[in-house]
């Protein structure tokens, strides 16, 4: 009888250890899943927060608001080519952020694309952004750059990226091109994190350039 009771106790202990092992394994896998990037657009990995579908591996489609936090930081220059399909509703947007801090790239310089009016740009000292005065906005392919200077230098051209002078771009925050190009405050760079905010919009054709495309 004592032997039988001993066998039952050992069996119970084994079952408990096995269960604990399974629970710990499940917990470890869950933690790993949270820690790993969960969105890929082209060859770039992101942590996706919000209502976004990245299942194609080539685009990110947001239904509502989403934020894509880049899994890799950038150097003194963030240079990206991106194709935007911007929603038509009020508040719908694609916003590229660079030189920010933290996973959500807070206090970052940004360029905001909508389907109405002009592009907006801003940053840590201009968090709501300012009208650039440039109507190259809405759906299309863009070349966007943020240069690390005393104040982040933001430049964009509504076209695929090619080597060109900053003055030839559609807009830059330092207004070196003159004319209708308005100077916009973007603030000092606060870090090397970057990301993309989406509201009812899609991004695809994303390429992170190895070198800057716009030269002063």
KEKE-3310 file (N, C-alpha, C; in steps of 0.2 Angstrom, whole numbers, plus 5000, padded with zeros to 4 digits):
npx = (5004:5010:5019:5012:5005:5017:5021:5010:5012:5024:5021:5011:5020:5028:5019:5015:5028:5029:5018:5021:5033:5028:5020:5029:5036:5027:5025:5037:5038:5027:5032:5043:5036:5030:5042:5048:5049:5034:5030:5033:5038:5042:5059:5061:5059:5047:5039:5023:5009:4993:4978:4983:4987:4999:5002:5005:5018:5023:5017:5009:4993:4982:4968:4960:4970:4987:5004:5020:5035:5051:5062:5076:5088:5093:5107:5116:5109:5092:5085:5073:5063:5046:5030:5014:4997:4985:4971:4955:4947:4944:4958:4965:4980:4998:5012:5029:5042:5057:5074:5070:5066:5065:5054:5042:5047:5046:5046:5051:5057:5045:5036:5021:5008:4994:4977:4973:4975:4991:5007:5012:5024:5035:5041:5050:5050:5039:5026:5013:5015:5018:5011:5019:5017:5018:5011:5013:5007:4997:4992:5005:5023:5037:5052:5060:5069:5079:5090:5103:5106:5110:5097:5084:5086:5074:5068:5059:5054:5042:5043:5052:5068:5082:5099:5101:5102:5098:5091:5084:5073:5056:5053:5061:5065:5074:5072:5080:5078:5071:5058:5042:5045:5043:5051:5052:5050:5059:5065:5078:5088:5083:5086:5089:5079:5065:5050:5033:5018:5001:4985:4970:4976:4989:5005:5018:5031:5043:5059:5074:5087:5105:5113:5113:5102:5099:5109:5117)
npy = (4994:5006:5007:5009:5021:5029:5029:5035:5048:5052:5051:5062:5072:5072:5075:5088:5095:5093:5100:5113:5115:5116:5127:5137:5136:5140:5153:5159:5158:5167:5179:5180:5182:5194:5202:5201:5208:5211:5214:5216:5226:5226:5224:5228:5228:5229:5234:5232:5242:5243:5243:5235:5227:5216:5205:5202:5205:5214:5226:5237:5239:5249:5249:5261:5268:5266:5261:5260:5254:5255:5242:5243:5255:5272:5280:5296:5301:5298:5290:5287:5278:5278:5272:5278:5276:5285:5287:5294:5301:5314:5317:5306:5298:5297:5296:5300:5297:5303:5302:5301:5297:5282:5268:5272:5283:5296:5314:5316:5322:5325:5321:5324:5316:5319:5318:5330:5347:5354:5346:5343:5347:5344:5343:5340:5353:5358:5351:5349:5352:5361:5370:5366:5373:5367:5358:5345:5331:5318:5302:5292:5290:5293:5302:5303:5312:5314:5324:5324:5337:5353:5357:5346:5342:5342:5334:5332:5324:5321:5308:5294:5290:5298:5304:5320:5338:5347:5359:5356:5348:5345:5351:5357:5359:5369:5378:5381:5381:5393:5404:5397:5389:5385:5389:5377:5373:5360:5355:5350:5334:5320:5307:5290:5283:5278:5278:5275:5282:5277:5281:5274:5270:5265:5259:5255:5247:5251:5257:5257:5268:5266:5277:5295:5304:5317:5332:5346)
npz = (5000:5004:4995:4983:4986:4986:4973:4967:4972:4966:4953:4953:4956:4944:4935:4939:4937:4924:4919:4923:4916:4903:4904:4907:4895:4886:4891:4888:4874:4871:4876:4868:4856:4857:4858:4846:4829:4820:4808:4791:4778:4762:4763:4776:4793:4806:4822:4824:4829:4833:4822:4809:4794:4789:4782:4769:4767:4759:4760:4771:4778:4785:4795:4803:4816:4816:4821:4814:4821:4817:4817:4816:4820:4814:4805:4804:4794:4788:4775:4764:4752:4748:4744:4745:4749:4752:4764:4761:4770:4783:4793:4789:4785:4781:4789:4790:4802:4809:4817:4831:4848:4858:4856:4850:4843:4848:4849:4836:4820:4807:4792:4785:4775:4767:4759:4755:4753:4757:4761:4778:4790:4804:4821:4836:4842:4836:4837:4832:4819:4803:4789:4774:4762:4750:4737:4733:4737:4744:4736:4730:4725:4735:4740:4755:4767:4782:4789:4801:4810:4818:4820:4814:4797:4786:4770:4755:4740:4728:4720:4714:4722:4718:4715:4719:4721:4736:4734:4722:4726:4730:4742:4756:4774:4777:4767:4756:4743:4740:4733:4734:4745:4761:4777:4790:4807:4815:4825:4837:4834:4843:4844:4836:4832:4821:4812:4805:4805:4802:4796:4792:4779:4767:4765:4754:4744:4750:4753:4761:4760:4758:4758:4758:4747:4744:4742:4749)
capx = (5000:5014:5023:5007:5005:5023:5021:5005:5015:5029:5017:5009:5025:5030:5014:5016:5034:5028:5014:5025:5037:5024:5017:5035:5038:5022:5026:5043:5036:5023:5036:5047:5032:5029:5048:5050:5046:5028:5027:5038:5036:5048:5065:5061:5055:5044:5035:5017:5005:4986:4975:4986:4988:5006:5002:5008:5025:5026:5014:5006:4987:4980:4961:4960:4976:4993:5011:5025:5041:5057:5066:5083:5089:5097:5113:5115:5104:5087:5083:5068:5058:5040:5024:5009:4990:4982:4964:4951:4944:4948:4963:4968:4987:5004:5017:5036:5046:5064:5078:5066:5068:5060:5051:5037:5050:5043:5049:5054:5055:5041:5033:5014:5005:4986:4975:4970:4979:4998:5011:5014:5031:5036:5045:5050:5048:5033:5023:5007:5017:5016:5010:5025:5016:5019:5005:5015:5004:4992:4995:5011:5030:5041:5059:5060:5076:5080:5098:5105:5110:5108:5089:5084:5084:5069:5068:5056:5053:5037:5046:5057:5074:5088:5104:5100:5103:5092:5087:5080:5068:5050:5052:5065:5064:5078:5070:5086:5076:5068:5052:5037:5047:5043:5055:5048:5054:5058:5068:5085:5087:5082:5088:5090:5073:5061:5044:5028:5011:4996:4978:4966:4981:4993:5012:5021:5037:5048:5066:5079:5093:5111:5116:5108:5100:5099:5115:5116)
capy = (5000:5012:5008:5012:5028:5033:5029:5040:5054:5053:5053:5068:5077:5072:5079:5095:5098:5094:5106:5119:5116:5118:5134:5141:5136:5144:5160:5161:5159:5173:5184:5181:5184:5201:5205:5200:5212:5208:5217:5217:5229:5225:5221:5232:5225:5234:5232:5235:5243:5245:5240:5235:5220:5216:5198:5201:5206:5220:5232:5238:5241:5251:5251:5264:5271:5261:5264:5255:5256:5252:5237:5245:5263:5274:5285:5303:5302:5293:5291:5281:5279:5275:5273:5280:5276:5289:5287:5301:5304:5319:5314:5300:5301:5293:5301:5297:5301:5301:5306:5301:5293:5277:5264:5276:5288:5302:5320:5315:5326:5321:5323:5321:5316:5318:5319:5337:5353:5353:5342:5346:5344:5347:5339:5341:5360:5360:5344:5349:5353:5367:5369:5367:5377:5363:5354:5338:5327:5313:5296:5292:5288:5299:5301:5307:5312:5318:5324:5326:5344:5356:5356:5341:5345:5337:5335:5327:5324:5317:5304:5289:5293:5299:5308:5327:5344:5349:5364:5354:5344:5349:5355:5356:5363:5375:5383:5383:5382:5399:5404:5396:5384:5388:5386:5374:5371:5353:5354:5346:5327:5317:5300:5287:5279:5280:5274:5277:5282:5276:5281:5272:5271:5260:5260:5249:5249:5254:5255:5262:5269:5266:5284:5301:5306:5325:5335:5353)
capz = (5000:5005:4988:4979:4988:4984:4965:4965:4973:4961:4946:4953:4955:4937:4931:4940:4934:4916:4917:4924:4911:4897:4905:4906:4888:4883:4893:4885:4867:4871:4877:4862:4850:4858:4857:4839:4825:4818:4802:4786:4772:4758:4767:4782:4799:4810:4827:4822:4835:4831:4817:4803:4791:4786:4780:4762:4767:4754:4762:4778:4777:4792:4796:4809:4817:4817:4821:4813:4824:4814:4821:4816:4820:4808:4807:4804:4789:4787:4768:4762:4747:4750:4741:4750:4747:4758:4764:4759:4776:4787:4798:4786:4784:4781:4792:4791:4807:4810:4823:4837:4854:4860:4851:4846:4839:4850:4848:4830:4815:4803:4786:4785:4769:4767:4752:4755:4754:4756:4766:4784:4793:4811:4825:4844:4844:4832:4837:4827:4812:4799:4782:4770:4756:4744:4736:4731:4743:4742:4734:4726:4728:4738:4743:4761:4771:4788:4791:4808:4810:4824:4819:4809:4791:4782:4763:4751:4733:4726:4715:4716:4724:4713:4718:4717:4725:4740:4731:4717:4728:4730:4748:4762:4779:4777:4762:4752:4736:4739:4730:4739:4750:4768:4782:4795:4813:4816:4832:4837:4834:4849:4844:4830:4830:4816:4811:4801:4807:4797:4798:4786:4774:4766:4763:4751:4740:4755:4752:4765:4756:4761:4758:4757:4740:4743:4744:4750)
cpx = (5004:5018:5018:5006:5011:5023:5016:5008:5020:5026:5014:5014:5028:5025:5014:5022:5033:5024:5017:5030:5034:5022:5023:5037:5033:5023:5032:5042:5032:5027:5041:5043:5031:5036:5050:5046:5040:5026:5033:5035:5043:5054:5066:5057:5053:5040:5028:5012:4998:4983:4978:4988:4995:5007:5005:5015:5028:5022:5011:4999:4984:4972:4960:4967:4981:4999:5016:5032:5047:5061:5074:5083:5092:5103:5111:5110:5099:5085:5079:5064:5052:5034:5018:5002:4986:4974:4961:4948:4948:4952:4966:4975:4992:5009:5024:5039:5053:5068:5074:5069:5063:5057:5046:5040:5048:5048:5053:5052:5050:5038:5026:5011:4998:4984:4971:4975:4987:5001:5012:5021:5032:5041:5045:5048:5042:5029:5017:5009:5015:5015:5016:5023:5016:5013:5006:5013:5000:4996:5001:5018:5034:5048:5059:5066:5075:5087:5099:5109:5108:5100:5089:5082:5080:5068:5063:5055:5047:5039:5050:5064:5079:5093:5102:5101:5097:5088:5083:5074:5062:5049:5058:5064:5068:5077:5075:5084:5073:5061:5046:5039:5047:5047:5050:5052:5053:5061:5075:5083:5087:5084:5089:5084:5069:5055:5039:5021:5006:4989:4974:4970:4985:5000:5015:5028:5042:5055:5070:5085:5099:5114:5111:5107:5100:5105:5114:5121)
cpy = (5006:5013:5011:5019:5032:5034:5034:5047:5056:5055:5060:5074:5078:5076:5086:5098:5098:5099:5113:5121:5118:5125:5139:5142:5141:5152:5163:5162:5165:5179:5186:5184:5192:5205:5205:5205:5208:5210:5218:5220:5229:5221:5224:5229:5230:5230:5236:5236:5246:5241:5240:5228:5220:5209:5197:5202:5211:5226:5232:5242:5243:5252:5254:5267:5265:5264:5258:5258:5252:5248:5239:5253:5265:5279:5292:5305:5296:5295:5285:5283:5275:5276:5273:5279:5279:5289:5294:5304:5309:5315:5308:5302:5295:5298:5297:5301:5298:5305:5306:5297:5288:5273:5267:5282:5295:5308:5320:5321:5322:5325:5320:5322:5315:5318:5325:5342:5351:5348:5347:5343:5348:5343:5341:5348:5363:5354:5344:5350:5359:5366:5371:5372:5374:5358:5347:5334:5322:5306:5297:5290:5294:5297:5306:5306:5316:5318:5327:5332:5347:5356:5351:5344:5340:5339:5330:5329:5319:5313:5299:5293:5293:5304:5315:5332:5345:5354:5362:5350:5348:5353:5352:5361:5369:5380:5385:5384:5389:5398:5402:5391:5387:5385:5383:5372:5364:5351:5350:5338:5324:5310:5297:5282:5282:5276:5278:5277:5282:5277:5280:5273:5265:5262:5254:5252:5253:5252:5260:5262:5269:5272:5289:5302:5313:5328:5342:5356)
cpz = (5000:4998:4983:4980:4985:4976:4963:4966:4968:4954:4947:4953:4948:4933:4932:4937:4926:4915:4918:4919:4904:4898:4904:4899:4884:4884:4889:4877:4866:4872:4871:4856:4851:4857:4850:4835:4822:4812:4797:4780:4767:4762:4774:4787:4803:4816:4825:4828:4831:4825:4810:4800:4787:4783:4773:4762:4763:4756:4769:4777:4784:4791:4803:4810:4819:4817:4819:4816:4820:4819:4821:4816:4814:4810:4807:4799:4788:4780:4766:4756:4749:4746:4745:4746:4753:4758:4763:4764:4779:4792:4795:4784:4784:4783:4793:4796:4807:4815:4829:4842:4856:4855:4847:4842:4842:4849:4841:4825:4810:4797:4785:4778:4770:4760:4751:4756:4753:4762:4772:4786:4800:4815:4833:4846:4840:4831:4833:4820:4809:4792:4778:4764:4750:4743:4733:4737:4740:4740:4730:4729:4730:4740:4749:4764:4777:4789:4798:4808:4817:4825:4813:4802:4787:4775:4760:4744:4731:4720:4718:4718:4719:4717:4715:4722:4729:4737:4725:4719:4729:4736:4753:4767:4780:4772:4758:4745:4734:4736:4736:4744:4756:4773:4787:4801:4814:4823:4832:4837:4841:4850:4837:4828:4825:4815:4806:4804:4801:4800:4792:4779:4773:4763:4760:4747:4744:4754:4757:4762:4760:4762:4756:4749:4739:4746:4744:4745)
residu = (UNK:UNK:UNK:UNK:UNK:UNK:UNK:UNK:UNK:UNK:UNK:UNK:UNK:UNK:UNK:UNK:UNK:UNK:UNK:UNK:UNK:UNK:UNK:UNK:UNK:UNK:UNK:UNK:UNK:UNK:UNK:UNK:UNK:UNK:UNK:UNK:UNK:UNK:UNK:UNK:UNK:UNK:UNK:UNK:UNK:UNK:UNK:UNK:UNK:UNK:UNK:UNK:UNK:UNK:UNK:UNK:UNK:UNK:UNK:UNK:UNK:UNK:UNK:UNK:UNK:UNK:UNK:UNK:UNK:UNK:UNK:UNK:UNK:UNK:UNK:UNK:UNK:UNK:UNK:UNK:UNK:UNK:UNK:UNK:UNK:UNK:UNK:UNK:UNK:UNK:UNK:UNK:UNK:UNK:UNK:UNK:UNK:UNK:UNK:UNK:UNK:UNK:UNK:UNK:UNK:UNK:UNK:UNK:UNK:UNK:UNK:UNK:UNK:UNK:UNK:UNK:UNK:UNK:UNK:UNK:UNK:UNK:UNK:UNK:UNK:UNK:UNK:UNK:UNK:UNK:UNK:UNK:UNK:UNK:UNK:UNK:UNK:UNK:UNK:UNK:UNK:UNK:UNK:UNK:UNK:UNK:UNK:UNK:UNK:UNK:UNK:UNK:UNK:UNK:UNK:UNK:UNK:UNK:UNK:UNK:UNK:UNK:UNK:UNK:UNK:UNK:UNK:UNK:UNK:UNK:UNK:UNK:UNK:UNK:UNK:UNK:UNK:UNK:UNK:UNK:UNK:UNK:UNK:UNK:UNK:UNK:UNK:UNK:UNK:UNK:UNK:UNK:UNK:UNK:UNK:UNK:UNK:UNK:UNK:UNK:UNK:UNK:UNK:UNK:UNK:UNK:UNK:UNK:UNK:UNK:UNK:UNK:UNK:UNK:UNK:UNK)
# end
